[in-house]
Amino acid sequence: MNTIGERIIFLREERGISQKQLAHTILIPPTSLSRYENDVYEPKAEILYRIAKALNTSTDFLVGLTDYYEKPNYTSSEPLGLTAYEQRLISSYRKLNNENRIRIFERIDTLLNIQK
């Protein structure tokens, strides 16, 4: 694991996050993430920061300055923590005002009833 791309793939797979999910979370096209993972391009500092944050690691790990990274605390094949996509949903929800939060819950209830 010597390149940024290899380290991104390693962490993404270890955390059970698809390439598409990670790209969506860090607000870049999946094709751009693919190019980073294949070491065609190196991400700029802002993108590198977003990748590190989404994968719960440091930029130092991603660029190879350290081999230490935060290991997930999984006890089964399903992660106990939140995926990057779920974290993004919660972050977006917290930005809503109270009225819109109520609307979200109403929509969730409707969707759950339809799903049954």
Summary of the structure (lengths in Angstrom):
residues: 116
radius of gyration: 16.6
end to end distance: 45.4
largest distance: 50.1
contacts: 285
relative contact order: 0.13
helix: 61%
strand: 0%
